[in-house]
Amino acid sequence: MFSLIRTLSVSAVCSLAVASTALGDGARVSATGEGGWWYRVHVPRFCNGNEQNDPPNAVHWSSQWEDRGADTDAYLFFREADDRRYGGDLQGLQSRLPYLSRLGVTTLLLSPVFSASGDIGYMVVDMRHIKDTLGVAQSAKDLTGETHNPSTWSFSASDRVFLGFLREAHSHGIRVFVETLFTGVAKESWIGDHVLYNQKASFAAEWIDVTQWEPRFGWRSDKGSGGRVVRFRRHLDGLDPGAESYLFAIVQRWMDPNADGDPSDGVDGWIMFDAATAPTGFVRRLGNHMR
C-alpha cells in the first residue's frame, strides 16, 4: 500500500491523507513517525557525491556560510543565501544511506528531484525525468521523440541514477517519498512551451488554465495571472481530465518503473506540496491511483 502526504509548506507538519506505509518486515510507520524515523532531506544541499553534475557557480562544500559578501544587508543576504548552489545530488545521498540506516531512519522524505528551474525544485519543468544536476550532467540532451504519450517515454541517465538510489535505499530497509507540485508546471516547462508556441493547437491547450489567447497569451497561476507557475485548469471537482491522466501516468512511471506490476523498484509515496489549493476530487483520485 502506498501513501500520499499532504503538506501546506516545506516546514509544515505533515498529515497522512491516504494510508500509512508498510515496511517489508511487516512493521508499520504512521505519518507521525510511530514505528520508525522519518528524515527530511533537501537533496541539493545534503551531500555532493559527483562534482561533474554541479550547477553553475556552485559554492564549495566547506566554504564558510558568512563569507559571501552579503552579510551587511539582511535582504541581500537572504536573497543570496537562497540562490546558493552546493552541488548536492543523489549519488551523495546514496553514499550516506548506511549512516542514515544506522540512525534508525525508515523513511526518507525527499525534496523535489524532478527536472525543474531553480534550486529548490517546485518550478517543475518535466516530471518525466530527474533533474540532471542531481544525477548525470546533460543527460536530458540524449532524449528524443518524447511526447505526452507515456509509450514514448524513456529513462535518462539521471533517471537511472535515481532508480539505482531507490534500489539501494530499499536494500537498507528505507522507504522513499518524493515531494512535488501536482496542480501546475513552470512557465518554461515542456508543457508550458508547447501551449505557448502552438496555442489552441497544442495537445495541452485544455490542460492549462488560460485566461486569454488574444491579443496576448495569458494564464492563471498560483499568484494571479501570468505568474511563473502555470496552473492546470480546474474541471468539476478536479483538474482537466487530460492533465489528470498525465499526472496519473507520471505516478505510475515512478512507482513501478519497469511496469511489471511489482512496485518494489519504485518510490513508496508522494508529498503533495500544493495540497492546500488542490481540488479535493483530484486528491482523492490521485490517492486511489496509488493504492
C-alpha positions as CSV (number, residue, x, y, z in Angstrom):
1,M,0.0,0.0,0.0
2,F,1.3,3.4,-0.9
3,S,0.9,6.9,0.6
4,L,0.1,10.4,-0.3
5,I,1.2,13.0,2.2
6,R,-0.4,16.4,2.1
7,T,1.6,19.3,3.3
8,L,0.9,23.0,3.4
9,S,4.5,24.1,3.3
10,V,8.0,22.7,3.3
11,S,8.3,23.2,7.1
12,A,4.7,22.2,7.9
13,V,3.8,19.2,10.0
14,C,2.7,16.5,7.5
15,S,-0.6,14.7,7.8
16,L,-1.3,11.5,6.1
17,A,-4.1,11.7,3.5
18,V,-4.4,8.1,2.3
19,A,-2.8,5.4,4.4
20,S,0.3,4.5,6.3
21,T,3.1,2.6,4.5
22,A,4.0,-0.9,5.3
23,L,7.6,-1.9,5.6
24,G,8.9,-5.1,4.1
25,D,9.1,-6.8,7.5
26,G,5.5,-6.0,8.3
27,A,6.2,-3.2,10.7
28,R,4.1,-0.1,10.1
29,V,5.1,3.5,10.1
30,S,2.5,6.2,10.6
31,A,2.6,9.8,9.4
32,T,3.7,10.8,12.9
33,G,6.7,8.5,12.7
34,E,5.3,5.9,15.1
35,G,7.2,2.7,14.5
36,G,10.1,4.4,12.6
37,W,12.0,7.5,11.9
38,W,11.1,9.9,9.1
39,Y,14.0,12.0,7.8
40,R,13.6,15.1,5.6
41,V,16.3,15.7,3.0
42,H,16.9,18.7,0.8
43,V,18.8,16.8,-1.8
44,P,20.8,19.7,-3.5
45,R,22.2,20.7,-0.1
46,F,22.8,17.4,1.6
47,C,25.9,15.8,0.1
48,N,27.9,16.3,-3.1
49,G,28.7,12.9,-4.5
50,N,29.5,13.9,-8.0
51,E,31.1,17.2,-8.8
52,Q,30.7,16.6,-12.5
53,N,26.9,17.4,-12.3
54,D,27.3,20.6,-10.2
55,P,25.2,23.5,-11.3
56,P,26.9,26.7,-12.5
57,N,28.6,28.8,-9.8
58,A,28.3,26.0,-7.2
59,V,29.7,27.0,-3.8
60,H,32.5,24.9,-2.4
61,W,31.0,22.5,0.2
62,S,33.3,23.6,3.0
63,S,33.0,27.3,2.4
64,Q,32.0,29.5,5.4
65,W,28.4,30.5,5.4
66,E,29.1,34.2,6.0
67,D,32.0,34.5,3.6
68,R,29.8,35.6,0.7
69,G,29.8,39.4,0.9
70,A,26.1,40.0,1.5
71,D,26.0,39.8,5.3
72,T,25.8,43.6,5.8
73,D,22.4,43.8,4.3
74,A,19.7,41.4,5.5
75,Y,17.7,41.4,2.3
76,L,20.8,40.8,0.1
77,F,21.9,38.1,2.5
78,F,18.7,36.0,2.3
79,R,18.4,36.5,-1.4
80,E,22.0,35.4,-2.0
81,A,21.7,32.5,0.5
82,D,18.6,31.2,-1.2
83,D,20.4,31.2,-4.5
84,R,23.5,29.3,-3.3
85,R,24.2,26.0,-5.1
86,Y,26.2,23.4,-3.3
87,G,26.1,20.5,-5.7
88,G,24.2,18.0,-3.5
89,D,23.0,15.1,-5.6
90,L,21.5,11.6,-5.5
91,Q,25.0,10.0,-5.5
92,G,25.9,11.9,-2.4
93,L,22.6,10.9,-0.7
94,Q,23.1,7.3,-1.7
95,S,26.6,7.3,-0.1
96,R,25.1,8.3,3.2
97,L,22.4,5.6,3.3
98,P,24.4,3.3,5.6
99,Y,24.7,6.2,8.0
100,L,21.0,7.0,7.8
101,S,20.2,3.3,8.4
102,R,22.4,3.3,11.5
103,L,20.5,6.3,12.8
104,G,17.3,4.2,12.5
105,V,15.8,6.1,9.6
106,T,13.0,4.1,8.0
107,T,11.5,6.7,5.6
108,L,13.2,9.5,3.6
109,L,11.2,12.5,2.6
110,L,13.0,13.9,-0.4
111,S,12.7,17.5,-1.7
112,P,11.7,17.7,-5.3
113,V,14.0,15.8,-7.6
114,F,12.3,16.2,-11.0
115,S,13.6,18.4,-13.7
116,A,12.8,22.0,-12.6
117,S,14.1,25.5,-12.7
118,G,15.9,26.9,-9.7
119,D,17.5,25.0,-6.8
120,I,14.5,24.1,-4.6
121,G,12.6,22.3,-7.4
122,Y,9.0,23.5,-7.1
123,M,9.1,25.1,-10.5
124,V,8.5,21.8,-12.3
125,V,9.8,21.6,-15.8
126,D,9.4,17.9,-16.5
127,M,8.1,15.3,-14.1
128,R,9.0,12.6,-16.6
129,H,12.7,13.0,-15.7
130,I,15.1,13.6,-12.8
131,K,17.0,16.9,-12.7
132,D,20.4,16.5,-14.3
133,T,22.2,18.4,-11.5
134,L,21.1,15.6,-9.2
135,G,22.2,12.8,-11.5
136,V,24.2,12.9,-14.7
137,A,25.0,16.3,-16.3
138,Q,23.4,17.0,-19.6
139,S,21.7,13.6,-19.8
140,A,18.4,15.1,-20.9
141,K,20.0,16.1,-24.2
142,D,20.1,12.4,-25.2
143,L,16.3,12.1,-25.0
144,T,14.4,12.2,-28.3
145,G,10.9,11.7,-29.6
146,E,9.1,12.0,-26.3
147,T,5.5,13.4,-26.2
148,H,2.7,13.4,-23.7
149,N,2.0,9.8,-24.6
150,P,3.7,7.5,-21.9
151,S,4.6,4.9,-24.6
152,T,7.2,7.4,-25.9
153,W,8.9,8.0,-22.5
154,S,12.3,6.6,-21.8
155,F,14.7,6.8,-18.9
156,S,17.7,9.2,-19.0
157,A,21.0,8.5,-17.3
158,S,19.8,10.8,-14.4
159,D,16.6,8.8,-14.1
160,R,18.6,5.6,-13.9
161,V,20.8,7.1,-11.1
162,F,17.5,7.7,-9.2
163,L,16.3,4.2,-9.8
164,G,19.6,2.9,-8.5
165,F,19.3,5.0,-5.5
166,L,15.8,3.6,-4.8
167,R,17.2,0.0,-5.0
168,E,19.9,0.8,-2.6
169,A,17.6,2.6,-0.2
170,H,15.2,-0.3,-0.2
171,S,18.1,-2.7,0.4
172,H,18.7,-0.8,3.7
173,G,15.0,-1.1,4.6
174,I,14.4,2.6,3.9
175,R,11.3,3.8,2.1
176,V,11.5,6.9,-0.2
177,F,8.8,9.6,-0.5
178,V,9.2,12.3,-3.1
179,E,7.8,15.8,-2.9
180,T,6.4,17.7,-5.9
181,L,3.9,20.2,-7.2
182,F,0.9,18.4,-8.8
183,T,-1.5,21.2,-9.8
184,G,0.7,23.2,-12.2
185,V,4.0,23.4,-14.0
186,A,6.6,26.1,-14.6
187,K,6.0,28.6,-17.3
188,E,9.2,27.3,-19.0
189,S,8.2,23.7,-18.7
190,W,7.9,21.5,-21.8
191,I,4.1,21.6,-21.4
192,G,4.1,25.4,-21.0
193,D,6.3,25.9,-24.0
194,H,4.1,23.6,-26.2
195,V,1.0,25.7,-25.3
196,L,2.8,29.0,-25.7
197,Y,4.1,28.1,-29.2
198,N,1.2,26.1,-30.5
199,Q,-1.7,27.9,-28.8
200,K,-5.1,26.3,-29.3
201,A,-3.5,23.6,-31.5
202,S,-1.4,22.3,-28.5
203,F,-2.3,18.9,-27.1
204,A,-2.3,20.6,-23.7
205,A,-4.4,23.6,-24.7
206,E,-7.3,22.3,-22.5
207,W,-4.9,21.3,-19.6
208,I,-3.8,24.9,-18.9
209,D,-6.0,27.5,-17.2
210,V,-5.8,30.0,-20.0
211,T,-7.2,33.5,-19.3
212,Q,-6.9,34.7,-22.8
213,W,-5.5,33.7,-26.2
214,E,-5.6,37.0,-27.9
215,P,-4.1,39.6,-28.3
216,R,-1.6,38.2,-25.9
217,F,-1.5,34.7,-24.4
218,G,-2.3,34.7,-20.7
219,W,-2.7,32.1,-18.0
220,R,-3.8,31.8,-14.4
221,S,-1.0,30.9,-11.9
222,D,-0.5,30.5,-8.2
223,K,-0.1,34.2,-7.9
224,G,-2.9,35.5,-10.1
225,S,-2.5,36.0,-13.9
226,G,0.8,35.4,-15.7
227,G,2.9,34.1,-12.8
228,R,5.8,31.6,-13.1
229,V,3.7,28.6,-12.3
230,V,1.1,27.8,-15.0
231,R,-1.9,26.3,-13.2
232,F,-3.8,23.3,-14.6
233,R,-7.4,24.1,-15.5
234,R,-10.0,23.1,-12.9
235,H,-12.8,20.8,-14.1
236,L,-15.7,19.9,-11.8
237,D,-14.1,18.5,-8.6
238,G,-10.7,18.0,-10.1
239,L,-8.3,19.0,-12.8
240,D,-8.7,18.8,-16.6
241,P,-9.2,15.1,-17.5
242,G,-6.2,15.2,-19.8
243,A,-4.0,16.8,-17.1
244,E,-5.1,14.2,-14.6
245,S,-4.4,11.3,-16.9
246,Y,-0.9,12.7,-17.5
247,L,-0.2,13.0,-13.7
248,F,-1.5,9.5,-13.1
249,A,0.8,8.2,-15.7
250,I,3.7,10.1,-14.0
251,V,2.8,8.5,-10.7
252,Q,2.7,5.1,-12.3
253,R,6.0,5.6,-14.0
254,W,7.9,6.3,-10.8
255,M,6.0,3.8,-8.6
256,D,6.5,0.9,-11.0
257,P,9.4,1.9,-13.3
258,N,9.7,-1.4,-15.2
259,A,5.9,-1.7,-15.4
260,D,5.9,-5.4,-14.3
261,G,3.2,-5.0,-11.7
262,D,5.7,-5.2,-8.8
263,P,6.2,-1.7,-7.3
264,S,9.1,-2.7,-5.1
265,D,11.5,-1.0,-7.5
266,G,9.7,2.4,-7.4
267,V,9.0,5.3,-5.0
268,D,7.0,4.4,-2.0
269,G,4.9,7.6,-1.7
270,W,4.5,11.2,-2.5
271,I,4.4,14.5,-0.7
272,M,1.9,16.9,-2.2
273,F,3.3,20.4,-1.8
274,D,0.2,22.1,-3.2
275,A,-2.4,20.2,-1.2
276,A,-4.0,23.3,0.3
277,T,-5.1,24.5,-3.2
278,A,-5.6,21.2,-4.9
279,P,-9.2,20.2,-5.8
280,T,-10.4,17.5,-3.4
281,G,-11.7,15.2,-6.1
282,F,-8.3,15.2,-7.8
283,V,-6.6,14.4,-4.5
284,R,-9.0,11.6,-3.8
285,R,-8.4,10.1,-7.3
286,L,-4.7,10.5,-7.0
287,G,-4.7,8.7,-3.7
288,N,-6.8,5.9,-5.1
289,H,-4.5,5.6,-8.1
290,M,-1.6,4.9,-5.7
291,R,-3.2,2.0,-4.0
